[in-house]
């Protein structure tokens, strides 16, 4: 995707330079993150999916703790998860199915259920089998579908500019860290 603004950091480039590390947490006990990386003494930005209650309340507490640390910012998505910022056109281009995407849609489940190979048998699958198919769909959404996003599609899915706001926070953390190193 073409960068939205020239002043926003290019996360891929920063990761290639070794100036940024992206760590997918994958859920689990997120309270551990409040102290796990603190000893590194470097700027940190955490982004947590909102998901659903009671998980949302736990995540808000973790975010509150993280935001109290210096050079650390944490945010909670307004939508259920990152996949909810994807446009149906990008999903269709990557996964071959069209699904409606709302703020609270389980996008991975909707795509897995709509998959032609699984659609007819979905009602007969065990819960575990469904979950495995959903988990196989997430990487497609988070890598392939993301590549099909355009600036216009993102603006349509995120008219309030939440995603741009996360990038601006990261840029601020990086700039502040570089200024502190220079002094």
N, CA, C and O of each residue as an XYZ file, in Angstrom:
732
protein
N       0.849     -1.168      0.000
C       0.000      0.000      0.000
C       0.899      1.237      0.000
O       1.872      1.308      0.751
N       0.570      2.190     -0.833
C       1.280      3.459     -0.862
C       1.111      4.137      0.489
O       0.029      4.106      1.075
N       2.176      4.745      0.977
C       2.103      5.415      2.282
C       1.091      6.537      2.248
O       0.983      7.266      1.263
N       0.354      6.666      3.331
C      -0.705      7.663      3.424
C      -0.152      9.074      3.518
O      -0.666      9.990      2.875
N       0.867      9.250      4.296
C       1.454     10.559      4.545
C       2.970     10.375      4.505
O       3.480      9.338      4.930
N       3.678     11.356      4.006
C       5.130     11.226      3.895
C       5.827     11.271      5.246
O       6.952     10.785      5.371
N       5.183     11.846      6.267
C       5.822     11.936      7.576
C       5.578     10.697      8.445
O       6.046     10.635      9.582
N       4.858      9.730      7.921
C       4.599      8.518      8.687
C       5.736      7.519      8.485
O       6.294      7.419      7.392
N       6.075      6.786      9.532
C       7.179      5.843      9.401
C       6.820      4.665      8.500
O       5.679      4.203      8.477
N       7.814      4.196      7.764
C       7.675      2.991      6.953
C       8.122      1.829      7.834
O       9.319      1.585      7.988
N       7.165      1.119      8.408
C       7.483      0.071      9.380
C       8.328     -1.035      8.777
O       9.228     -1.551      9.440
N       8.059     -1.412      7.530
C       8.871     -2.444      6.872
C      10.324     -2.007      6.772
O      11.236     -2.780      7.064
N      10.535     -0.760      6.357
C      11.884     -0.228      6.212
C      12.591     -0.174      7.566
O      13.754     -0.560      7.675
N      11.898      0.299      8.583
C      12.491      0.380      9.917
C      12.846     -1.008     10.457
O      13.875     -1.175     11.113
N      12.015     -1.983     10.188
C      12.299     -3.353     10.615
C      13.513     -3.905      9.875
O      14.350     -4.580     10.475
N      13.615     -3.624      8.578
C      14.765     -4.072      7.793
C      16.067     -3.453      8.310
O      17.120     -4.089      8.281
N      15.982     -2.208      8.780
C      17.157     -1.509      9.309
C      17.510     -1.954     10.732
O      18.553     -1.570     11.260
N      16.658     -2.752     11.344
C      16.891     -3.180     12.716
C      16.543     -2.117     13.735
O      16.966     -2.204     14.888
N      15.777     -1.110     13.330
C      15.388     -0.029     14.236
C      14.029     -0.275     14.868
O      13.608      0.476     15.747
N      13.345     -1.314     14.430
C      11.998     -1.604     14.908
C      11.801     -3.115     14.922
O      12.212     -3.822     14.002
N      11.176     -3.581     15.965
C      10.838     -5.000     16.056
C       9.330     -5.095     16.209
O       8.742     -4.434     17.065
N       8.709     -5.916     15.382
C       7.270     -6.158     15.473
C       7.075     -7.532     16.103
O       7.548     -8.541     15.581
N       6.377     -7.553     17.221
C       6.145     -8.805     17.943
C       4.654     -9.080     18.044
O       3.974     -8.459     18.861
N       4.130     -9.988     17.241
C       2.717    -10.336     17.410
C       2.538    -11.136     18.700
O       3.168    -12.177     18.886
N       1.685    -10.648     19.577
C       1.491    -11.302     20.870
C       0.578    -12.514     20.761
O       0.746    -13.485     21.499
N      -0.374    -12.469     19.861
C      -1.255    -13.613     19.667
C      -2.189    -13.904     20.819
O      -2.585    -15.053     21.012
N      -2.549    -12.900     21.583
C      -3.498    -13.115     22.675
C      -2.812    -13.684     23.903
O      -1.653    -13.371     24.173
N      -3.513    -14.506     24.635
C      -2.961    -15.077     25.855
C      -2.978    -14.078     26.991
O      -3.805    -13.166     27.017
N      -2.061    -14.252     27.933
C      -1.987    -13.384     29.105
C      -1.246    -12.109     28.744
O      -0.016    -12.067     28.774
N      -1.993    -11.073     28.406
C      -1.385     -9.821     27.976
C      -0.824     -9.013     29.138
O      -0.052     -8.079     28.920
N      -1.196     -9.353     30.366
C      -0.659     -8.606     31.507
C       0.857     -8.772     31.602
O       1.537     -7.901     32.146
N       1.386     -9.857     31.091
C       2.836    -10.068     31.117
C       3.571     -8.987     30.333
O       4.721     -8.674     30.641
N       2.921     -8.419     29.329
C       3.570     -7.395     28.504
C       3.788     -6.093     29.260
O       4.574     -5.254     28.820
N       3.118     -5.907     30.376
C       3.296     -4.658     31.119
C       4.711     -4.524     31.675
O       5.151     -3.417     31.985
N       5.415     -5.623     31.802
C       6.779     -5.553     32.345
C       7.806     -6.353     31.543
O       9.005     -6.169     31.748
N       7.383     -7.216     30.655
C       8.303     -8.122     29.952
C       9.399     -7.391     29.174
O      10.561     -7.793     29.234
N       9.057     -6.337     28.453
C      10.037     -5.650     27.613
C      10.579     -4.368     28.243
O      11.431     -3.705     27.652
N      10.104     -4.016     29.415
C      10.539     -2.784     30.077
C      12.058     -2.703     30.242
O      12.619     -1.622     30.057
N      12.752     -3.801     30.582
C      14.211     -3.709     30.771
C      14.982     -3.282     29.515
O      16.144     -2.891     29.622
N      14.378     -3.346     28.356
C      15.074     -2.941     27.138
C      15.332     -1.438     27.097
O      16.226     -0.977     26.387
N      14.559     -0.686     27.849
C      14.721      0.771     27.929
C      14.750      1.418     26.547
O      15.605      2.253     26.255
N      13.815      1.023     25.718
C      13.682      1.622     24.392
C      12.207      1.950     24.173
O      11.339      1.408     24.857
N      11.927      2.838     23.216
C      10.523      3.183     22.976
C       9.723      1.957     22.553
O      10.204      1.101     21.811
N       8.491      1.898     23.046
C       7.648      0.747     22.748
C       6.228      1.215     22.448
O       5.692      2.110     23.102
N       5.637      0.579     21.436
C       4.245      0.846     21.082
C       3.523     -0.492     21.035
O       3.962     -1.422     20.358
N       2.425     -0.582     21.751
C       1.624     -1.794     21.813
C       0.255     -1.504     21.211
O      -0.360     -0.475     21.492
N      -0.201     -2.421     20.389
C      -1.535     -2.301     19.811
C      -2.280     -3.595     20.095
O      -1.855     -4.676     19.688
N      -3.393     -3.468     20.795
C      -4.189     -4.633     21.159
C      -5.544     -4.576     20.462
O      -6.172     -3.520     20.386
N      -5.981     -5.715     19.960
C      -7.329     -5.825     19.411
C      -8.327     -5.646     20.553
O      -8.086     -6.093     21.674
N      -9.447     -4.989     20.261
C     -10.477     -4.774     21.277
C     -11.134     -6.090     21.670
O     -11.381     -6.337     22.850
N     -11.414     -6.930     20.684
C     -12.128     -8.194     20.923
C     -13.461     -7.940     21.613
O     -14.134     -6.954     21.310
N     -13.850     -8.806     22.529
C     -15.138     -8.686     23.214
C     -14.929     -8.817     24.716
O     -13.893     -9.303     25.172
N     -15.926     -8.378     25.480
C     -15.854     -8.502     26.938
C     -15.873     -9.985     27.319
O     -16.489    -10.783     26.614
N     -15.237    -10.361     28.380
C     -14.537     -9.531     29.368
C     -13.104     -9.183     28.957
O     -12.426     -8.426     29.652
N     -12.649     -9.727     27.844
C     -11.273     -9.496     27.389
C     -10.965     -8.012     27.206
O      -9.852     -7.574     27.496
N     -11.927     -7.241     26.733
C     -11.711     -5.818     26.491
C     -11.312     -5.096     27.776
O     -10.396     -4.273     27.763
N     -11.977     -5.390     28.863
C     -11.664     -4.743     30.140
C     -10.251     -5.088     30.610
O      -9.535     -4.227     31.121
N      -9.858     -6.336     30.437
C      -8.500     -6.753     30.808
C      -7.483     -5.974     29.973
O      -6.481     -5.490     30.499
N      -7.742     -5.857     28.689
C      -6.820     -5.146     27.795
C      -6.748     -3.666     28.137
O      -5.674     -3.069     28.070
N      -7.864     -3.074     28.498
C      -7.840     -1.653     28.898
C      -6.951     -1.454     30.127
O      -6.232     -0.460     30.225
N      -7.005     -2.392     31.049
C      -6.160     -2.315     32.243
C      -4.685     -2.424     31.870
O      -3.858     -1.669     32.381
N      -4.358     -3.346     30.995
C      -2.972     -3.517     30.537
C      -2.494     -2.237     29.847
O      -1.376     -1.780     30.081
N      -3.339     -1.670     29.005
C      -2.993     -0.437     28.284
C      -2.746      0.700     29.261
O      -1.806      1.474     29.082
N      -3.567      0.812     30.280
C      -3.390      1.851     31.286
C      -2.027      1.716     31.962
O      -1.336      2.713     32.173
N      -1.644      0.499     32.297
C      -0.348      0.257     32.937
C       0.804      0.584     31.988
O       1.786      1.209     32.390
N       0.685      0.166     30.739
C       1.743      0.434     29.763
C       1.905      1.929     29.506
O       3.028      2.417     29.379
N       0.806      2.650     29.429
C       0.868      4.083     29.145
C       1.457      4.893     30.300
O       1.756      6.075     30.126
N       1.627      4.288     31.461
C       2.266      4.969     32.585
C       3.789      4.898     32.504
O       4.484      5.654     33.182
N       4.306      3.990     31.673
C       5.754      3.865     31.530
C       6.280      4.949     30.597
O       5.614      5.308     29.626
N       7.475      5.473     30.885
C       8.045      6.469     29.970
C       8.378      5.817     28.627
O       8.715      4.635     28.570
N       8.283      6.585     27.565
C       8.601      6.120     26.210
C       7.805      4.880     25.807
O       8.287      4.035     25.052
N       6.593      4.785     26.317
C       5.754      3.639     26.005
C       4.334      4.119     25.752
O       3.786      4.903     26.527
N       3.752      3.648     24.676
C       2.366      3.963     24.351
C       1.666      2.668     23.970
O       2.247      1.787     23.336
N       0.420      2.578     24.367
C      -0.394      1.415     24.036
C      -1.774      1.894     23.624
O      -2.274      2.898     24.132
N      -2.376      1.174     22.707
C      -3.698      1.545     22.204
C      -4.547      0.298     22.025
O      -4.041     -0.813     21.868
N      -5.843      0.520     22.056
C      -6.831     -0.529     21.833
C      -7.593     -0.165     20.567
O      -8.064      0.965     20.431
N      -7.719     -1.101     19.649
C      -8.456     -0.816     18.422
C      -9.902     -0.490     18.762
O     -10.480     -1.085     19.672
N     -10.484      0.448     18.034
C     -11.902      0.751     18.221
C     -12.761     -0.367     17.629
O     -13.864     -0.640     18.101
N     -12.236     -0.997     16.598
C     -12.949     -2.126     15.986
C     -12.499     -3.407     16.676
O     -11.533     -3.395     17.439
N     -13.180     -4.491     16.417
C     -12.911     -5.748     17.111
C     -11.455     -6.179     17.008
O     -10.843     -6.546     18.011
N     -10.899     -6.136     15.804
C      -9.496     -6.511     15.623
C      -8.967     -5.888     14.336
O      -9.713     -5.243     13.599
N      -7.705     -6.078     14.075
C      -7.087     -5.446     12.903
C      -7.760     -5.855     11.598
O      -7.848     -5.049     10.672
N      -8.232     -7.089     11.513
C      -8.892     -7.545     10.287
C     -10.126     -6.706      9.948
O     -10.537     -6.650      8.789
N     -10.716     -6.057     10.950
C     -11.907     -5.237     10.722
C     -11.600     -3.920     10.017
O     -12.515     -3.199      9.621
N     -10.329     -3.606      9.861
C      -9.936     -2.414      9.104
C      -9.724     -2.746      7.632
O      -9.512     -1.848      6.816
N      -9.780     -4.019      7.291
C      -9.618     -4.432      5.898
C     -10.899     -4.154      5.117
O     -12.005     -4.305      5.637
N     -10.734     -3.755      3.883
C     -11.872     -3.503      3.008
C     -12.287     -4.820      2.347
O     -11.429     -5.642      2.026
N     -13.594     -5.033      2.137
C     -14.041     -6.263      1.473
C     -13.376     -6.498      0.108
O     -13.165     -7.644     -0.287
N     -13.047     -5.419     -0.610
C     -12.372     -5.587     -1.906
C     -10.990     -6.217     -1.734
O     -10.603     -7.085     -2.516
N     -10.248     -5.787     -0.720
C      -8.928     -6.354     -0.458
C      -9.045     -7.812     -0.022
O      -8.236     -8.653     -0.414
N     -10.050     -8.100      0.785
C     -10.282     -9.482      1.229
C     -10.631    -10.363      0.031
O     -10.114    -11.472     -0.106
N     -11.502     -9.866     -0.825
C     -11.897    -10.634     -2.010
C     -10.696    -10.888     -2.921
O     -10.543    -11.987     -3.453
N      -9.853     -9.886     -3.101
C      -8.677    -10.042     -3.957
C      -7.711    -11.078     -3.388
O      -7.090    -11.827     -4.141
N      -7.583    -11.123     -2.077
C      -6.634    -12.033     -1.438
C      -7.193    -13.428     -1.196
O      -6.474    -14.420     -1.312
N      -8.482    -13.503     -0.859
C      -9.062    -14.772     -0.403
C     -10.098    -15.354     -1.345
O     -10.525    -16.496     -1.172
N     -10.506    -14.578     -2.344
C     -11.449    -15.095     -3.331
C     -12.895    -15.151     -2.870
O     -13.726    -15.784     -3.521
N     -13.210    -14.497     -1.752
C     -14.595    -14.463     -1.277
C     -14.949    -13.046     -0.871
O     -14.084    -12.275     -0.453
N     -16.215    -12.709     -0.994
C     -16.699    -11.393     -0.583
C     -17.424    -11.540      0.740
O     -18.336    -12.357      0.868
N     -17.020    -10.750      1.721
C     -17.712    -10.740      3.007
C     -17.948     -9.291      3.410
O     -17.144     -8.411      3.104
N     -19.042     -9.058      4.090
C     -19.303     -7.744      4.657
C     -18.486     -7.620      5.936
O     -18.402     -8.567      6.719
N     -17.885     -6.457      6.146
C     -17.042     -6.261      7.315
C     -17.591     -5.109      8.137
O     -17.582     -3.956      7.705
N     -18.069     -5.438      9.329
C     -18.522     -4.419     10.269
C     -17.491     -4.236     11.364
O     -16.454     -4.899     11.359
N     -17.763     -3.349     12.299
C     -16.826     -3.090     13.396
C     -16.607     -4.323     14.283
O     -15.522     -4.511     14.834
N     -17.638     -5.153     14.416
C     -17.554     -6.287     15.330
C     -17.579     -7.647     14.637
O     -17.673     -8.678     15.304
N     -17.496     -7.661     13.323
C     -17.497     -8.918     12.576
C     -16.264     -9.743     12.926
O     -15.163     -9.203     13.031
N     -16.442    -11.030     13.105
C     -15.286    -11.918     13.177
C     -14.904    -12.198     11.721
O     -15.401    -13.139     11.102
N     -14.020    -11.365     11.196
C     -13.694    -11.394      9.771
C     -13.104    -12.733      9.365
O     -13.492    -13.293      8.339
N     -12.178    -13.253     10.149
C     -11.563    -14.537      9.809
C     -12.613    -15.648      9.751
O     -12.561    -16.503      8.866
N     -13.559    -15.640     10.680
C     -14.626    -16.651     10.663
C     -15.523    -16.473      9.451
O     -15.906    -17.455      8.814
N     -15.864    -15.226      9.121
C     -16.725    -14.967      7.966
C     -16.059    -15.424      6.665
O     -16.708    -16.012      5.799
N     -14.762    -15.147      6.539
C     -14.027    -15.561      5.337
C     -13.909    -17.080      5.280
O     -14.106    -17.681      4.223
N     -13.591    -17.699      6.408
C     -13.470    -19.166      6.431
C     -14.795    -19.824      6.059
O     -14.816    -20.776      5.279
N     -15.897    -19.325      6.608
C     -17.214    -19.900      6.305
C     -17.606    -19.701      4.852
O     -18.302    -20.534      4.273
N     -17.158    -18.594      4.259
C     -17.522    -18.289      2.874
C     -16.625    -18.992      1.863
O     -16.935    -19.009      0.671
N     -15.527    -19.565      2.316
C     -14.597    -20.246      1.417
C     -15.324    -21.371      0.688
O     -15.960    -22.205      1.332
N     -15.244    -21.412     -0.641
C     -16.005    -22.413     -1.406
C     -15.753    -23.861     -0.964
O     -16.669    -24.683     -0.978
N     -14.542    -24.163     -0.581
C     -14.199    -25.526     -0.164
C     -14.855    -25.906      1.162
O     -15.143    -27.079      1.401
N     -15.091    -24.917      2.022
C     -15.596    -25.193      3.366
C     -17.047    -24.809      3.557
O     -17.686    -25.258      4.509
N     -17.578    -23.987      2.668
C     -18.922    -23.437      2.851
C     -19.986    -24.529      3.028
O     -20.801    -24.457      3.948
N     -19.977    -25.515      2.168
C     -21.016    -26.547      2.216
C     -20.893    -27.435      3.451
O     -21.901    -27.893      3.990
N     -19.666    -27.678      3.901
C     -19.484    -28.597      5.031
C     -19.396    -27.886      6.381
O     -19.377    -28.544      7.422
N     -19.341    -26.541      6.378
C     -19.155    -25.788      7.626
C     -20.113    -26.219      8.729
O     -19.667    -26.437      9.856
N     -21.415    -26.353      8.457
C     -22.337    -26.726      9.548
C     -22.053    -28.100     10.159
O     -22.486    -28.377     11.277
N     -21.339    -28.950      9.447
C     -21.078    -30.300      9.953
C     -19.735    -30.405     10.680
O     -19.446    -31.430     11.297
N     -18.925    -29.370     10.612
C     -17.600    -29.410     11.230
C     -17.685    -29.256     12.749
O     -18.577    -28.591     13.275
N     -16.742    -29.883     13.431
C     -16.660    -29.700     14.877
C     -16.170    -28.281     15.168
O     -15.623    -27.599     14.300
N     -16.378    -27.870     16.386
C     -15.918    -26.520     16.762
C     -14.407    -26.398     16.573
O     -13.912    -25.367     16.118
N     -13.688    -27.447     16.921
C     -12.224    -27.444     16.768
C     -11.830    -27.336     15.298
O     -10.905    -26.598     14.961
N     -12.510    -28.052     14.433
C     -12.210    -28.000     13.001
C     -12.497    -26.603     12.441
O     -11.737    -26.087     11.622
N     -13.580    -26.010     12.883
C     -13.892    -24.637     12.465
C     -12.798    -23.682     12.928
O     -12.340    -22.838     12.158
N     -12.383    -23.814     14.179
C     -11.356    -22.936     14.732
C     -10.040    -23.076     13.970
O      -9.355    -22.081     13.735
N      -9.683    -24.298     13.583
C      -8.452    -24.503     12.797
C      -8.532    -23.776     11.462
O      -7.552    -23.169     11.029
N      -9.681    -23.830     10.809
C      -9.852    -23.148      9.527
C      -9.822    -21.626      9.694
O      -9.287    -20.908      8.849
N     -10.395    -21.156     10.779
C     -10.356    -19.726     11.072
C      -8.907    -19.289     11.305
O      -8.480    -18.257     10.788
N      -8.164    -20.059     12.069
C      -6.759    -19.725     12.349
C      -5.919    -19.769     11.072
O      -4.966    -18.999     10.948
N      -6.241    -20.636     10.132
C      -5.527    -20.681      8.842
C      -5.861    -19.469      7.977
O      -5.072    -19.081      7.115
N      -7.016    -18.881      8.205
C      -7.460    -17.733      7.412
C      -6.786    -16.441      7.870
O      -6.526    -15.560      7.051
N      -6.503    -16.318      9.149
C      -5.932    -15.077      9.689
C      -4.652    -14.653      8.978
O      -4.532    -13.479      8.628
N      -3.689    -15.542      8.745
C      -2.473    -15.093      8.039
C      -2.762    -14.577      6.623
O      -2.101    -13.648      6.157
N      -3.726    -15.164      5.953
C      -4.098    -14.665      4.626
C      -4.599    -13.228      4.727
O      -4.253    -12.379      3.906
N      -5.405    -12.974      5.726
C      -5.954    -11.630      5.897
C      -4.866    -10.638      6.278
O      -4.808     -9.533      5.739
N      -4.008    -11.034      7.206
C      -3.018    -10.105      7.743
C      -1.782     -9.930      6.881
O      -0.954     -9.066      7.169
N      -1.639    -10.717      5.847
C      -0.524    -10.517      4.929
C      -1.044    -10.234      3.519
O      -0.793     -9.164      2.965
N      -1.758    -11.183      2.949
C      -2.202    -11.033      1.563
C      -3.236     -9.933      1.380
O      -3.104     -9.107      0.478
N      -4.258     -9.911      2.218
C      -5.299     -8.892      2.061
C      -4.738     -7.495      2.323
O      -5.122     -6.529      1.662
N      -3.831     -7.397      3.290
C      -3.218     -6.097      3.587
C      -2.514     -5.545      2.348
O      -2.552     -4.342      2.092
N      -1.876     -6.421      1.587
C      -1.176     -5.985      0.372
C      -2.122     -5.421     -0.685
O      -1.698     -4.670     -1.563
N      -3.383     -5.778     -0.603
C      -4.375     -5.281     -1.562
C      -5.057     -3.998     -1.094
O      -5.860     -3.416     -1.824
N      -4.738     -3.561      0.115
C      -5.325     -2.320      0.608
C      -4.694     -1.134     -0.112
O      -3.499     -1.127     -0.404
N      -5.508     -0.152     -0.386
C      -5.035      1.112     -0.954
C      -5.346      2.215      0.040
O      -6.071      2.001      1.012
N      -4.804      3.374     -0.201
C      -5.082      4.517      0.660
C      -6.582      4.781      0.701
O      -7.152      4.998      1.770
N      -7.217      4.762     -0.465
C      -8.661      5.032     -0.518
C      -9.469      3.968      0.220
O     -10.432      4.293      0.914
N      -9.086      2.702      0.077
C      -9.810      1.638      0.781
C      -9.646      1.781      2.296
O     -10.599      1.579      3.048
N      -8.442      2.127      2.739
C      -8.230      2.318      4.173
C      -9.039      3.503      4.684
O      -9.658      3.424      5.745
N      -9.035      4.574      3.952
C      -9.814      5.746      4.391
C     -11.302      5.425      4.457
O     -12.021      5.956      5.304
N     -11.761      4.556      3.564
C     -13.176      4.156      3.606
C     -13.469      3.318      4.851
O     -14.515      3.474      5.480
N     -12.541      2.433      5.199
C     -12.743      1.566      6.369
C     -12.416      2.271      7.681
O     -12.921      1.883      8.735
N     -11.571      3.307      7.625
C     -11.130      4.005      8.827
C     -11.245      5.512      8.637
O     -10.235      6.216      8.613
N     -12.485      6.015      8.499
C     -12.660      7.441      8.221
C     -12.185      8.371      9.342
O     -11.914      9.544      9.087
N     -12.080      7.872     10.566
C     -11.619      8.720     11.663
C     -10.096      8.772     11.750
O      -9.556      9.547     12.540
N      -9.394      7.969     10.960
C      -7.933      8.005     10.920
C      -7.251      7.340     12.096
O      -6.160      7.743     12.500
N      -7.884      6.333     12.638
C      -7.304      5.623     13.785
C      -5.955      5.003     13.424
O      -5.001      5.120     14.192
N      -5.864      4.347     12.270
C      -4.622      3.692     11.855
C      -3.507      4.734     11.687
O      -2.382      4.524     12.141
N      -3.822      5.839     11.043
C      -2.834      6.909     10.887
C      -2.378      7.409     12.252
O      -1.204      7.730     12.437
N      -3.292      7.474     13.197
C      -2.946      7.890     14.560
C      -1.921      6.968     15.197
O      -1.015      7.436     15.886
N      -2.049      5.665     14.977
C      -1.061      4.719     15.521
C       0.305      4.980     14.911
O       1.315      4.982     15.614
N       0.337      5.202     13.594
C       1.604      5.483     12.927
C       2.221      6.779     13.458
O       3.437      6.864     13.630
N       1.401      7.767     13.712
C       1.914      9.044     14.250
C       2.501      8.838     15.654
O       3.521      9.436     15.995
N       1.861      7.999     16.455
C       2.407      7.713     17.790
C       3.764      7.027     17.685
O       4.694      7.353     18.424
N       3.869      6.085     16.769
C       5.144      5.384     16.560
C       6.205      6.379     16.093
O       7.335      6.361     16.581
N       5.840      7.244     15.148
C       6.786      8.246     14.643
C       7.261      9.145     15.785
O       8.448      9.457     15.879
N       6.333      9.564     16.655
C       6.700     10.426     17.785
C       7.661      9.701     18.724
O       8.655     10.282     19.160
N       7.373      8.444     19.038
C       8.258      7.667     19.913
C       9.659      7.554     19.314
O      10.652      7.714     20.023
N       9.741      7.279     18.013
C      11.036      7.130     17.349
C      11.802      8.452     17.314
O      13.004      8.487     17.576
N      11.103      9.531     16.992
C      11.738     10.848     16.935
C      12.265     11.254     18.302
O      13.391     11.740     18.416
N      11.466     11.060     19.332
C      11.878     11.400     20.697
C      13.103     10.591     21.104
O      14.027     11.128     21.715
N      13.116      9.303     20.769
C      14.255      8.446     21.117
C      15.519      8.912     20.397
O      16.597      8.935     20.991
N      15.394      9.283     19.125
C      16.559      9.753     18.373
C      17.066     11.077     18.930
O      18.274     11.297     19.016
N      16.152     11.952     19.305
C      16.550     13.241     19.908
C      17.255     13.021     21.244
O      18.237     13.698     21.549
N      16.759     12.085     22.030
C      17.373     11.799     23.328
C      18.768     11.199     23.155
O      19.666     11.495     23.943
N      18.958     10.364     22.138
C      20.274      9.778     21.881
C      21.265     10.842     21.428
O      22.457     10.754     21.723
N      20.769     11.850     20.709
C      21.635     12.897     20.178
C      22.125     13.862     21.272
O      23.141     14.536     21.104
N      21.392     13.918     22.388
C      21.788     14.853     23.443
C      22.636     14.203     24.499
O      23.047     14.863     25.454
